[in-house]
Amino acid sequence: MKTVQISLNSIDKVKSFVNDITRFDNDFDLVSGRYVIDAKSIMGIFSLDLSKPIDLNVHATDDLDAIMEVLKPYIVNE
């Protein structure tokens, strides 16, 4: 499992994020405080506080490089 911080601060960004990760069969969880949401669920994402970065847990081993490439526009550089 790999964890990265992402920013989904607009409706369009949420839509494109869900479309991008839905192409993969792996599981993705968004963690905000004590809430853990399926990252492929648009309704679930909108239930989170999107004003600040969110942790994304990527449950993958095989496709990790391809997944990280797709996630680049959303990852927060610290």
BELNORTA-V72126 format. One line per field, one symbol per residue. phi: phi as a letter, one per 30 degrees, with the letter a starting at -180 (. if undefined). burial: I if it has 9 or more other ideal C-beta (glycine too) atoms within 8 Angstrom, else O. A space follows every 50 residues. Layout:
phi=???
burial=???
This chain:
phi=.bcbcbbbcbdddddddddddddcddcbbccbiccbbdddcddddddcdc dbebdccccbbdcedddddddedcdddc
burial=OOIIIIIIOOOOIIIIIIOIIOOIOIOIIIIIOOOOIIIOIOOIIOOIOI OOOIIIIIOIOOOIOOIIOIIOOIIOOO
